[in-house]
Amino acid sequence: TPRIVILSAFDAELNRLVQAAEVTDRVLVNGRTVVIGKLEGQDVLLATSGVSMVNAAMMTQALLDTYTVRAVVMTGIAGGVNPDLHIGDVTVPAQWGQYQEQVFARETAQGWDTGVYGQPFGHYEMMFPQPVEVVPSGSPPDRIEKRFWFAVDPGMLDAARQAAQTVVLKKCLIPTQCLDPAPQVVVGGNGVSGSTFVDNADYRTWVWETFQADALDMETAAVAQVAYVHGTPFLAFRSLSDLAGGGGGKNEMVVFMGLAAENSTRVVTAFLQTWKP
């Protein structure tokens, strides 16, 4: 049966979807439990990938190798980068890049020297982002393509845009602790991923100015790359649990992780109701 893979980095991001699913089986893949069943009428595989890029890529590849996969969906929390967005908002970017694939440049009297590597973006001190190498589906053997952005599936993105018009996001953790303004769904734009947890205001500003990224996380672009290589439709939903160091005090993730995960889940559920593969 062709199925939609729905991945999250860890259980707190996935549990609500598992609870809502009609579960028919549970199996182990790469030592992780994969829940097989139906969700909003769609045949699905629900699994955690583990945190960060290698885990995310490894689990995505394993599921594509093991099952007939119709599409891959990533859902969970992220750090907010766009200064116009707020905690609780849900981002559904149109493309994802691995912004921490970098050259650490040599410092010389004339400035930073990246050697044989290009400078396709701005840099943060000695760190110069680079594209990644892929051999996409359908290419001749060993024909390497260098690519930074990995686009999501346009039909899935359109369905997310429709779903966003109907979903009601959660704004309160408890009656006396509510977000202001009320959370929103933002469809389109950019997202970036890297293997670093970011809690630094200056770096956050650079990421926004360089990539115009609405959100940053530690998994999604790796999943996007694997999906691209296999020609598998892909989409990601990331709700902002913190501002990646842009808040006024201590990082907010621990406080708002549950609310952000709930909002991402609500949009994914509405998407599954809307999208007709």
C-alpha positions in Angstrom: 0.0 0.0 0.0 1.5 3.4 -0.9 1.8 5.4 2.3 2.6 8.9 3.4 5.6 9.0 5.8 5.1 11.5 8.6 8.3 12.2 10.5 9.2 14.1 13.6 12.5 14.4 15.4 11.2 13.2 18.7 8.1 11.8 20.5 6.8 15.1 21.9 6.3 16.3 18.3 4.7 13.2 17.0 2.6 11.8 19.9 -0.6 13.8 19.0 -0.7 12.3 15.5 -0.1 8.8 16.8 -2.9 9.2 19.3 -5.3 10.4 16.5 -4.3 7.5 14.1 -6.1 4.3 13.5 -3.2 2.0 14.2 -2.9 -1.4 12.5 0.6 -2.3 13.3 3.9 -1.3 14.8 7.3 -2.4 13.5 10.9 -1.5 14.0 13.1 0.3 11.4 16.6 1.3 12.4 15.7 0.5 16.0 12.8 3.0 16.0 9.1 2.2 16.2 7.1 2.9 13.0 3.4 3.2 13.5 1.4 1.9 10.5 -2.2 2.9 10.1 -4.6 5.6 8.8 -4.8 9.2 9.7 -7.6 11.4 8.3 -8.4 8.7 5.8 -4.8 8.6 4.5 -2.5 5.5 4.7 0.4 6.6 6.8 3.7 5.6 8.4 4.4 7.6 11.6 7.9 7.6 13.0 10.5 9.7 14.9 13.8 10.2 13.1 16.0 11.3 16.0 17.5 14.8 16.4 19.7 16.4 13.8 20.7 15.9 10.2 22.2 12.5 10.0 19.5 10.8 12.0 16.8 12.5 9.9 18.4 11.5 6.6 19.1 7.9 7.8 15.5 7.3 8.9 14.0 8.9 5.7 16.2 6.7 3.5 15.4 3.5 5.6 11.6 4.1 5.1 12.0 4.8 1.4 14.0 1.5 1.1 11.5 -0.5 3.1 8.0 0.8 2.0 6.2 2.1 -1.0 6.2 5.8 -0.1 3.7 8.2 -1.7 5.1 11.3 0.0 7.2 12.5 3.0 5.9 15.0 5.5 8.0 16.5 8.3 6.4 18.1 11.3 7.6 19.6 14.6 9.0 22.7 16.2 11.6 25.2 15.1 13.3 28.4 16.0 11.8 31.6 14.5 14.1 33.7 12.3 11.7 36.1 10.5 11.3 39.1 12.8 7.7 39.5 11.7 6.8 36.0 13.1 6.0 34.9 16.6 6.1 31.9 18.9 3.2 29.6 18.1 3.1 30.5 14.4 3.3 27.6 11.9 5.6 27.9 8.9 5.3 25.8 5.7 8.3 26.9 3.7 8.4 26.4 -0.1 12.1 25.4 0.0 14.7 24.3 2.5 18.5 24.7 2.5 21.4 23.3 4.6 22.8 26.6 5.8 25.5 25.1 7.9 27.2 23.2 5.1 30.1 25.6 5.3 33.7 26.4 4.6 35.6 27.8 7.6 37.8 30.3 5.6 41.4 31.1 6.2 42.0 34.6 7.6 44.6 36.6 5.6 45.8 40.2 5.6 43.5 40.7 2.6 40.4 39.2 4.4 38.8 35.7 4.3 40.1 33.2 1.8 37.7 30.4 0.8 40.3 28.8 -1.5 38.7 26.6 -4.2 35.2 27.1 -2.7 32.8 29.8 -3.9 31.0 32.5 -2.0 27.4 32.1 -3.1 26.1 33.8 0.1 27.1 36.3 2.7 29.2 34.9 5.5 29.2 34.9 9.3 32.8 35.7 10.4 34.8 32.8 8.9 31.8 30.7 8.0 30.8 30.6 4.3 27.7 28.5 3.4 28.0 26.2 0.4 25.6 24.0 -1.7 25.5 20.3 -1.2 26.2 17.6 -3.7 23.5 15.3 -4.9 22.8 12.8 -7.7 19.1 13.3 -8.3 16.6 10.7 -9.5 16.8 10.1 -13.2 20.3 11.5 -13.6 23.0 9.5 -15.4 25.3 7.6 -12.9 27.7 9.7 -10.9 26.5 13.0 -12.4 26.8 15.3 -9.4 24.6 18.4 -9.0 25.4 21.1 -6.6 22.3 22.6 -5.0 21.5 24.7 -2.0 17.6 25.0 -2.0 15.4 21.9 -2.1 11.8 22.8 -3.2 8.8 21.1 -1.7 6.1 19.6 -3.8 3.9 22.3 -5.3 0.7 20.4 -5.1 1.3 19.6 -1.4 2.1 23.3 -0.8 -1.1 24.4 -2.5 -3.1 21.9 -0.2 -1.3 23.4 2.8 -2.3 26.8 1.7 -6.0 25.7 1.5 -5.8 23.9 4.8 -4.3 27.0 6.5 -7.6 28.9 5.8 -9.6 26.5 8.0 -7.3 25.5 10.8 -7.6 27.1 14.3 -4.3 27.3 16.1 -3.8 27.1 19.9 -2.8 30.4 21.6 -2.9 29.5 25.3 -0.9 27.1 27.4 -3.2 27.9 30.4 -6.1 30.5 30.5 -3.8 33.1 32.1 -0.9 32.5 29.7 -1.8 33.3 26.1 0.2 34.4 23.1 -0.3 37.8 21.6 -0.8 38.2 18.7 -2.7 35.0 18.0 -0.6 32.4 16.1 -0.9 32.2 12.3 0.0 29.8 9.5 2.6 31.2 7.0 2.8 29.2 3.7 5.7 29.8 1.4 9.1 31.4 2.0 12.3 29.7 3.1 13.5 27.3 5.9 17.0 26.3 6.8 18.4 23.4 8.7 21.8 22.6 10.4 23.2 20.4 13.1 23.4 23.3 15.6 20.8 24.4 18.2 20.7 28.2 17.7 20.1 30.6 20.6 22.1 33.6 19.5 20.5 36.9 18.5 23.3 38.1 16.2 23.5 34.8 14.3 19.7 34.8 14.0 19.8 38.2 12.4 22.5 37.0 10.0 20.4 34.0 9.0 17.4 36.2 8.3 19.4 38.7 6.2 21.3 36.0 4.3 18.6 33.4 3.6 15.3 35.2 4.4 14.4 32.1 6.4 11.2 32.1 8.4 12.4 29.2 10.6 15.5 27.1 11.3 15.7 23.6 12.7 18.0 20.6 12.8 16.4 18.0 10.5 14.1 19.2 7.7 16.6 20.1 4.9 18.2 16.7 5.3 14.9 15.0 4.8 14.2 17.3 1.8 17.5 16.3 0.2 16.8 12.5 0.5 13.3 13.1 -0.9 14.7 15.1 -3.8 17.3 12.4 -4.7 14.5 9.8 -4.9 11.9 12.1 -6.6 9.5 11.7 -3.7 7.0 14.5 -3.0 7.9 16.3 0.2 6.5 19.0 2.6 7.3 20.2 6.1 5.4 22.0 8.8 7.4 23.7 11.5 5.8 25.6 14.4 7.9 28.2 16.3 8.7 27.2 19.8 11.3 29.9 20.3 13.0 32.8 18.6 16.5 31.3 18.2 18.0 33.8 20.6 15.8 36.7 19.4 13.7 36.8 22.5 14.2 39.2 25.4 15.3 36.6 27.9 16.1 32.9 28.3 15.3 30.6 25.4 11.6 29.9 25.2 11.6 26.4 23.7 11.0 24.4 27.0 8.0 26.7 27.8 6.3 26.7 24.4 7.4 23.3 22.9 4.0 21.7 23.7 2.0 24.5 22.3 4.1 24.7 19.1 3.9 20.9 18.6 0.1 21.1 19.0 -0.1 23.8 16.4 2.1 22.0 13.9 -0.1 18.9 14.4 -3.3 20.8 13.8 -2.0 22.1 10.5 -0.8 18.7 9.4 -4.2 17.2 10.2 -6.0 19.9 8.2 -3.5 19.2 5.3 -4.2 15.5 5.3 -7.9 16.3 5.1 -7.3 18.6 2.2 -4.6 17.0 0.1 -5.7 14.4 -2.5 -2.6 12.5 -3.6 
